[in-house]
């Protein structure tokens, strides 16, 4: 039985065979927490074992991440918190639901660096876009989040995939997430858009940006992006700020290309 398949189970007698070190954060915790006691849990470590003070050790994988953005979304079924995390250039989305939002919301602050362990890695739902092509993180009741006060993840390690405004048509409905940059020339006020069921509204704001070829496009911000990042850009509009926007999707509206959502 693999470690992932053992997750959620309680096993009276556990033997953990590690021919290699665990390769993902949280795996070692899952393996060692399946048993009911230390006396009934045995571990066999094969590769690069380290002997310290008479004990045998294996590596535990823990991620150090900086929070690039966070968004709380309300649904009829509850509340969801999405956080975008980055470690050494790789970005991934983490999701928390309902009571976990209350528990961890104050522990995941924007632009802070954290050491995060005991989360699960799950496949991305192909219906929805995510920061990583294949995986996202799911936080649990036993997830550990520790602030890294003196260690910072450098934003210089981000690898961008900038699009050319002259070739927006080829990016329409593309599965690959794209990045954009441009000079802000106009920012609209936030609008409240009614959804079809009329039970709730969503916020929308449009930002017009121009690139070096003098081509313009519309960047549409939704929900918390419209309120937070949108307000921030509006305050700087007189200075004509240059902005970078990551993980955008391309759509057409009235025959024109724009970048409506990320």
N, C-alpha and C positions, 0 to 999 in steps of 0.2 A: 504494500500500500504506500503510495506517495504521501509526502507531507501535506500537499494541498488537499488530497482526498480525505485525509484524517481530520481536517479542520472541522470543529464542531462536535467531535466524538469524544466520549470518555472511555478509555481503555484500561482495564485493570493491570495488565502487564505490558510494558512498552519497551521495545528494543529499537533504538534509532541507529541506523547504519549510515555513516557519512563517509563514503569513499572520496568525496570532494567536499570542500566547504560549501555552506549554503550560499546561494547566489542572489537572493533577494531579501530585503528587509522584512522582518516578521516571521520568516520561515523557522528559524531556530526556536523562537518563542512558541510557535504553534506545536512544533514537534515535542518540546519538553513539557508542555502543559496538557498533553493528552492523558497522561497517567494520573493516578490518584495519590501517589506518594513517591518520594525520592527513592525509597527502598525497592520499588517495583519498576523503576525506570532506569534502563541501562543504555549507554551510548558507546558506539565503536567508531573511533576517528581513525581514518587511514592516511590521508595525505597531509603533509606539512604540519603534523601535530607538534604542539609546543609544550614542553615540560617545564613548569614553573613551580618551585617550592613543592615538588613531589606530586603535582597534579598535571593532568593532561587537558589542554585547551584547544578549542577550535574558534574560528572567526565568527563573530556575530555582525550582521550587516545592518547598519542604521543609517538612514538618510539625513543629511543636513541640507535644508531647503530654505530659500528666501521666498516669502509670499509676494508674488507679483501683483495679484489682484484678488478680490473676494467679492462675492455677490450673494445676497440673501433673497430668495424667491419664495413667495407665498402661493400655495395651491389649496384647492378645496380639501385635499387629503392631508395637508400639513405644511411644514416649512422645510426648505432645503437650502443649505449653504454650499456654495461652490468656491473653491480656492484654487488658484493657479500657482503651482510651486515650481521652483527651478533649482537644480543642483548641477553645477559645472556645465551649463549650457543646455541641458535637457529639461524641457518643460512638460509637466504632467498635471492633470486636473484631479483634485480630490473632492469627494462629495460627502456631506453629512446630512442626516435627516432628523427632523423633529427634536427629541430630547437631546440628541448629540449636538444639535445647533446651540442649544442653551448651555450645554456643558463645555463646549470648546470654542464658542464664538469669541470670547475674550482672550483666548490663548493663541489665536491665529491673526495677528495684526499685520497690516499692510507694511511691506518693506522690512519686516523683521526676519531674522534668521533663526531657525529652529532645528533641533534634533528630534526627528519623529520616528517612532518605532511602534510595532504591533498594529500595523494596518494591513489590509489584504489588497492584493493586486487582482483586478478583474478585467475581463475583456470589455472594450468599448462597445456600447450599443450602436450598431451601424445606422440606426435611424437618426441619431443625434451626432452633432459635431463635438469633438473633444480636442484638447490640446495635443495629445499624443495619438498617433495613428492607430495603435493597438490596445493600449492599456490605460486604466485610470485607477486611482486609489480610493478605497472605501474605508472610512474611519469606523472604529468599533468602540465599545464601552471601555475596553482595556487599553486603548491607544494611549501611548505616552508622548507628551509634547514638552520639550525642554528648550528654554530660550538659550541661544548661543550669544552671550553678551559681547565676546571679544573675537568672534569669528564671523566674517562676512563673505557671502557668496558673490563673486564679482559679476555684474551685469554685462561686462565686456565679453563674456563667453557665449552670449546669445548668438546663434547662427540665424541670420535673416534670410528670407526668400522673397525679395522685393519683386513686385510686378511692374511692368511697363504700362503706363496709362494708354499708350498707343495700341496696345495689344490686349485690352481688357476682354474683348469678345472671346478669346481662346480660353479664358479662365471661368466662363459662365458655367455654373453647376459642377465645377471640378471638385473631385473628392479631396484633393490636396489643399491644405490651408495655405493661404498666401499672406504676405506682409506688404504694407504700403507706407510711403512717407510723402509728405508734401507740405507746402506753405498754406496755412489757414487763411482764407480770405473772407469767410462768412460763417456765422454760427446762428442757427435759428433758436427761438424760444422752445421750451419743452412743451410737447403736446400730450394730452391724455387721450389715448385711442381706446375705444370700446371694443371688446372682443365680441365674437358672434353670440355667445351665450348671455351677454349683457350682465354677467355676474361680477366682473371685475374689469379694470382698465389696465393698460400697459403704457408706459411712458416712452416717448420717441423724440429725438432731436436730430436735426440734420446739420452736418458740417461740410462745407465746400472747401476742398483743398486743390492746389495746383502744383504740378511738378515742373521740372526744369525745362520741359518741352512746351510749357504754357498750356498744357491740356488740363482741364478741370474734371473732377468727379465728385460725386456726393457720397460722403461717409455717413451712414445712418446709425445712430447709437440708440440702444433700447434699454429699458429698465434702469438699473443702477448706473450704467454707463452714461445714460442721458443726463442723470442728475449729478453725478459726481465728476467724472472726467469732462462731461459737457460743460458744467459750470466752471471748471478750472480753465478750460480752453477759452470760454467766453470772456473771462476776466483778462486774458492776455491778447484779445483780438486786435487791439490797437497796435501791438508790437509785431503783428504778423508772425506768430510763432511757427516753427517747423516741428511737426509731430511725426512720430512713428507709430503705426498701428499694426499689431500682430494678429495673425489667425483670422483673417477676414474671408468671407464668402462673397462671391460675385453673383448678382442677379440682374435682370433687365426690368425696367419699369418704364412703360410708355415708349418702348423702343430704344431707350437709352440704358447704358451700363452704369451701374453704381455699385457701391460696396455696402450692402445694407446690414450685415449682421456678423458678429463674432463673439 
